[in-house]
Amino acid sequence: MNLAIAQIQNQPVNLYGFIAHYGEYEINLFRGNDAIASPTFPNLSLDAEQVLSGII
């Protein structure tokens, strides 16, 4: 699964994951203190607020 992060003016963090088996993208939305789970980086500990504020 390939991942990309999109953010637009303090909106939710959108995590797009390409599901090769189905040939389409899965979109997960994260807001505020929602923990962002990454299959690529399972030990990464970030929440949406940290990503949007630039405090990483």
Phi and psi restraints in degrees (range 20) as a CNS / XPLOR table:
assign (resid 1 and name C) (resid 2 and name N)
       (resid 2 and name CA) (resid 2 and name C) 1.0 -93.5 20.0 2
assign (resid 2 and name N) (resid 2 and name CA)
       (resid 2 and name C) (resid 3 and name N) 1.0 141.8 20.0 2
assign (resid 2 and name C) (resid 3 and name N)
       (resid 3 and name CA) (resid 3 and name C) 1.0 -122.1 20.0 2
assign (resid 3 and name N) (resid 3 and name CA)
       (resid 3 and name C) (resid 4 and name N) 1.0 148.0 20.0 2
assign (resid 3 and name C) (resid 4 and name N)
       (resid 4 and name CA) (resid 4 and name C) 1.0 -143.7 20.0 2
assign (resid 4 and name N) (resid 4 and name CA)
       (resid 4 and name C) (resid 5 and name N) 1.0 149.0 20.0 2
assign (resid 4 and name C) (resid 5 and name N)
       (resid 5 and name CA) (resid 5 and name C) 1.0 -115.1 20.0 2
assign (resid 5 and name N) (resid 5 and name CA)
       (resid 5 and name C) (resid 6 and name N) 1.0 132.5 20.0 2
assign (resid 5 and name C) (resid 6 and name N)
       (resid 6 and name CA) (resid 6 and name C) 1.0 -122.1 20.0 2
assign (resid 6 and name N) (resid 6 and name CA)
       (resid 6 and name C) (resid 7 and name N) 1.0 138.0 20.0 2
assign (resid 6 and name C) (resid 7 and name N)
       (resid 7 and name CA) (resid 7 and name C) 1.0 -140.5 20.0 2
assign (resid 7 and name N) (resid 7 and name CA)
       (resid 7 and name C) (resid 8 and name N) 1.0 138.3 20.0 2
assign (resid 7 and name C) (resid 8 and name N)
       (resid 8 and name CA) (resid 8 and name C) 1.0 -135.0 20.0 2
assign (resid 8 and name N) (resid 8 and name CA)
       (resid 8 and name C) (resid 9 and name N) 1.0 111.9 20.0 2
assign (resid 8 and name C) (resid 9 and name N)
       (resid 9 and name CA) (resid 9 and name C) 1.0 37.9 20.0 2
assign (resid 9 and name N) (resid 9 and name CA)
       (resid 9 and name C) (resid 10 and name N) 1.0 66.5 20.0 2
assign (resid 9 and name C) (resid 10 and name N)
       (resid 10 and name CA) (resid 10 and name C) 1.0 58.4 20.0 2
assign (resid 10 and name N) (resid 10 and name CA)
       (resid 10 and name C) (resid 11 and name N) 1.0 25.2 20.0 2
assign (resid 10 and name C) (resid 11 and name N)
       (resid 11 and name CA) (resid 11 and name C) 1.0 -83.5 20.0 2
assign (resid 11 and name N) (resid 11 and name CA)
       (resid 11 and name C) (resid 12 and name N) 1.0 178.6 20.0 2
assign (resid 11 and name C) (resid 12 and name N)
       (resid 12 and name CA) (resid 12 and name C) 1.0 -60.6 20.0 2
assign (resid 12 and name N) (resid 12 and name CA)
       (resid 12 and name C) (resid 13 and name N) 1.0 154.8 20.0 2
assign (resid 12 and name C) (resid 13 and name N)
       (resid 13 and name CA) (resid 13 and name C) 1.0 -80.2 20.0 2
assign (resid 13 and name N) (resid 13 and name CA)
       (resid 13 and name C) (resid 14 and name N) 1.0 125.9 20.0 2
assign (resid 13 and name C) (resid 14 and name N)
       (resid 14 and name CA) (resid 14 and name C) 1.0 -103.9 20.0 2
assign (resid 14 and name N) (resid 14 and name CA)
       (resid 14 and name C) (resid 15 and name N) 1.0 122.5 20.0 2
assign (resid 14 and name C) (resid 15 and name N)
       (resid 15 and name CA) (resid 15 and name C) 1.0 -108.0 20.0 2
assign (resid 15 and name N) (resid 15 and name CA)
       (resid 15 and name C) (resid 16 and name N) 1.0 115.7 20.0 2
assign (resid 15 and name C) (resid 16 and name N)
       (resid 16 and name CA) (resid 16 and name C) 1.0 -101.7 20.0 2
assign (resid 16 and name N) (resid 16 and name CA)
       (resid 16 and name C) (resid 17 and name N) 1.0 127.0 20.0 2
assign (resid 16 and name C) (resid 17 and name N)
       (resid 17 and name CA) (resid 17 and name C) 1.0 -122.9 20.0 2
assign (resid 17 and name N) (resid 17 and name CA)
       (resid 17 and name C) (resid 18 and name N) 1.0 124.8 20.0 2
assign (resid 17 and name C) (resid 18 and name N)
       (resid 18 and name CA) (resid 18 and name C) 1.0 -83.9 20.0 2
assign (resid 18 and name N) (resid 18 and name CA)
       (resid 18 and name C) (resid 19 and name N) 1.0 122.5 20.0 2
assign (resid 18 and name C) (resid 19 and name N)
       (resid 19 and name CA) (resid 19 and name C) 1.0 -97.5 20.0 2
assign (resid 19 and name N) (resid 19 and name CA)
       (resid 19 and name C) (resid 20 and name N) 1.0 98.9 20.0 2
assign (resid 19 and name C) (resid 20 and name N)
       (resid 20 and name CA) (resid 20 and name C) 1.0 -59.8 20.0 2
assign (resid 20 and name N) (resid 20 and name CA)
       (resid 20 and name C) (resid 21 and name N) 1.0 -37.8 20.0 2
assign (resid 20 and name C) (resid 21 and name N)
       (resid 21 and name CA) (resid 21 and name C) 1.0 -59.3 20.0 2
assign (resid 21 and name N) (resid 21 and name CA)
       (resid 21 and name C) (resid 22 and name N) 1.0 -37.0 20.0 2
assign (resid 21 and name C) (resid 22 and name N)
       (resid 22 and name CA) (resid 22 and name C) 1.0 -97.8 20.0 2
assign (resid 22 and name N) (resid 22 and name CA)
       (resid 22 and name C) (resid 23 and name N) 1.0 -14.6 20.0 2
assign (resid 22 and name C) (resid 23 and name N)
       (resid 23 and name CA) (resid 23 and name C) 1.0 69.9 20.0 2
assign (resid 23 and name N) (resid 23 and name CA)
       (resid 23 and name C) (resid 24 and name N) 1.0 28.2 20.0 2
assign (resid 23 and name C) (resid 24 and name N)
       (resid 24 and name CA) (resid 24 and name C) 1.0 -144.1 20.0 2
assign (resid 24 and name N) (resid 24 and name CA)
       (resid 24 and name C) (resid 25 and name N) 1.0 169.9 20.0 2
assign (resid 24 and name C) (resid 25 and name N)
       (resid 25 and name CA) (resid 25 and name C) 1.0 -96.9 20.0 2
assign (resid 25 and name N) (resid 25 and name CA)
       (resid 25 and name C) (resid 26 and name N) 1.0 145.2 20.0 2
assign (resid 25 and name C) (resid 26 and name N)
       (resid 26 and name CA) (resid 26 and name C) 1.0 -107.6 20.0 2
assign (resid 26 and name N) (resid 26 and name CA)
       (resid 26 and name C) (resid 27 and name N) 1.0 133.4 20.0 2
assign (resid 26 and name C) (resid 27 and name N)
       (resid 27 and name CA) (resid 27 and name C) 1.0 -114.4 20.0 2
assign (resid 27 and name N) (resid 27 and name CA)
       (resid 27 and name C) (resid 28 and name N) 1.0 127.9 20.0 2
assign (resid 27 and name C) (resid 28 and name N)
       (resid 28 and name CA) (resid 28 and name C) 1.0 -117.9 20.0 2
assign (resid 28 and name N) (resid 28 and name CA)
       (resid 28 and name C) (resid 29 and name N) 1.0 132.9 20.0 2
assign (resid 28 and name C) (resid 29 and name N)
       (resid 29 and name CA) (resid 29 and name C) 1.0 -104.6 20.0 2
assign (resid 29 and name N) (resid 29 and name CA)
       (resid 29 and name C) (resid 30 and name N) 1.0 137.2 20.0 2
assign (resid 29 and name C) (resid 30 and name N)
       (resid 30 and name CA) (resid 30 and name C) 1.0 -129.4 20.0 2
assign (resid 30 and name N) (resid 30 and name CA)
       (resid 30 and name C) (resid 31 and name N) 1.0 136.9 20.0 2
assign (resid 30 and name C) (resid 31 and name N)
       (resid 31 and name CA) (resid 31 and name C) 1.0 -132.6 20.0 2
assign (resid 31 and name N) (resid 31 and name CA)
       (resid 31 and name C) (resid 32 and name N) 1.0 153.3 20.0 2
assign (resid 31 and name C) (resid 32 and name N)
       (resid 32 and name CA) (resid 32 and name C) 1.0 50.9 20.0 2
assign (resid 32 and name N) (resid 32 and name CA)
       (resid 32 and name C) (resid 33 and name N) 1.0 -120.6 20.0 2
assign (resid 32 and name C) (resid 33 and name N)
       (resid 33 and name CA) (resid 33 and name C) 1.0 -90.8 20.0 2
assign (resid 33 and name N) (resid 33 and name CA)
       (resid 33 and name C) (resid 34 and name N) 1.0 13.5 20.0 2
assign (resid 33 and name C) (resid 34 and name N)
       (resid 34 and name CA) (resid 34 and name C) 1.0 -62.3 20.0 2
assign (resid 34 and name N) (resid 34 and name CA)
       (resid 34 and name C) (resid 35 and name N) 1.0 125.9 20.0 2
assign (resid 34 and name C) (resid 35 and name N)
       (resid 35 and name CA) (resid 35 and name C) 1.0 -71.7 20.0 2
assign (resid 35 and name N) (resid 35 and name CA)
       (resid 35 and name C) (resid 36 and name N) 1.0 134.7 20.0 2
assign (resid 35 and name C) (resid 36 and name N)
       (resid 36 and name CA) (resid 36 and name C) 1.0 -94.3 20.0 2
assign (resid 36 and name N) (resid 36 and name CA)
       (resid 36 and name C) (resid 37 and name N) 1.0 115.7 20.0 2
assign (resid 36 and name C) (resid 37 and name N)
       (resid 37 and name CA) (resid 37 and name C) 1.0 -94.0 20.0 2
assign (resid 37 and name N) (resid 37 and name CA)
       (resid 37 and name C) (resid 38 and name N) 1.0 129.8 20.0 2
assign (resid 37 and name C) (resid 38 and name N)
       (resid 38 and name CA) (resid 38 and name C) 1.0 -120.3 20.0 2
assign (resid 38 and name N) (resid 38 and name CA)
       (resid 38 and name C) (resid 39 and name N) 1.0 119.7 20.0 2
assign (resid 38 and name C) (resid 39 and name N)
       (resid 39 and name CA) (resid 39 and name C) 1.0 -67.8 20.0 2
assign (resid 39 and name N) (resid 39 and name CA)
       (resid 39 and name C) (resid 40 and name N) 1.0 -23.9 20.0 2
assign (resid 39 and name C) (resid 40 and name N)
       (resid 40 and name CA) (resid 40 and name C) 1.0 -77.5 20.0 2
assign (resid 40 and name N) (resid 40 and name CA)
       (resid 40 and name C) (resid 41 and name N) 1.0 -38.5 20.0 2
assign (resid 40 and name C) (resid 41 and name N)
       (resid 41 and name CA) (resid 41 and name C) 1.0 -124.8 20.0 2
assign (resid 41 and name N) (resid 41 and name CA)
       (resid 41 and name C) (resid 42 and name N) 1.0 76.4 20.0 2
assign (resid 41 and name C) (resid 42 and name N)
       (resid 42 and name CA) (resid 42 and name C) 1.0 -62.8 20.0 2
assign (resid 42 and name N) (resid 42 and name CA)
       (resid 42 and name C) (resid 43 and name N) 1.0 -22.6 20.0 2
assign (resid 42 and name C) (resid 43 and name N)
       (resid 43 and name CA) (resid 43 and name C) 1.0 -91.7 20.0 2
assign (resid 43 and name N) (resid 43 and name CA)
       (resid 43 and name C) (resid 44 and name N) 1.0 0.5 20.0 2
assign (resid 43 and name C) (resid 44 and name N)
       (resid 44 and name CA) (resid 44 and name C) 1.0 -70.2 20.0 2
assign (resid 44 and name N) (resid 44 and name CA)
       (resid 44 and name C) (resid 45 and name N) 1.0 130.8 20.0 2
assign (resid 44 and name C) (resid 45 and name N)
       (resid 45 and name CA) (resid 45 and name C) 1.0 -121.3 20.0 2
assign (resid 45 and name N) (resid 45 and name CA)
       (resid 45 and name C) (resid 46 and name N) 1.0 89.1 20.0 2
assign (resid 45 and name C) (resid 46 and name N)
       (resid 46 and name CA) (resid 46 and name C) 1.0 -132.7 20.0 2
assign (resid 46 and name N) (resid 46 and name CA)
       (resid 46 and name C) (resid 47 and name N) 1.0 151.4 20.0 2
assign (resid 46 and name C) (resid 47 and name N)
       (resid 47 and name CA) (resid 47 and name C) 1.0 -117.3 20.0 2
assign (resid 47 and name N) (resid 47 and name CA)
       (resid 47 and name C) (resid 48 and name N) 1.0 169.0 20.0 2
assign (resid 47 and name C) (resid 48 and name N)
       (resid 48 and name CA) (resid 48 and name C) 1.0 -59.1 20.0 2
assign (resid 48 and name N) (resid 48 and name CA)
       (resid 48 and name C) (resid 49 and name N) 1.0 -40.9 20.0 2
assign (resid 48 and name C) (resid 49 and name N)
       (resid 49 and name CA) (resid 49 and name C) 1.0 -61.1 20.0 2
assign (resid 49 and name N) (resid 49 and name CA)
       (resid 49 and name C) (resid 50 and name N) 1.0 -40.5 20.0 2
assign (resid 49 and name C) (resid 50 and name N)
       (resid 50 and name CA) (resid 50 and name C) 1.0 -63.6 20.0 2
assign (resid 50 and name N) (resid 50 and name CA)
       (resid 50 and name C) (resid 51 and name N) 1.0 -42.3 20.0 2
assign (resid 50 and name C) (resid 51 and name N)
       (resid 51 and name CA) (resid 51 and name C) 1.0 -65.7 20.0 2
assign (resid 51 and name N) (resid 51 and name CA)
       (resid 51 and name C) (resid 52 and name N) 1.0 -46.9 20.0 2
assign (resid 51 and name C) (resid 52 and name N)
       (resid 52 and name CA) (resid 52 and name C) 1.0 -68.4 20.0 2
assign (resid 52 and name N) (resid 52 and name CA)
       (resid 52 and name C) (resid 53 and name N) 1.0 -31.4 20.0 2
assign (resid 52 and name C) (resid 53 and name N)
       (resid 53 and name CA) (resid 53 and name C) 1.0 -84.7 20.0 2
assign (resid 53 and name N) (resid 53 and name CA)
       (resid 53 and name C) (resid 54 and name N) 1.0 -10.8 20.0 2
assign (resid 53 and name C) (resid 54 and name N)
       (resid 54 and name CA) (resid 54 and name C) 1.0 81.9 20.0 2
assign (resid 54 and name N) (resid 54 and name CA)
       (resid 54 and name C) (resid 55 and name N) 1.0 5.8 20.0 2
assign (resid 54 and name C) (resid 55 and name N)
       (resid 55 and name CA) (resid 55 and name C) 1.0 -92.9 20.0 2
assign (resid 55 and name N) (resid 55 and name CA)
       (resid 55 and name C) (resid 56 and name N) 1.0 95.0 20.0 2
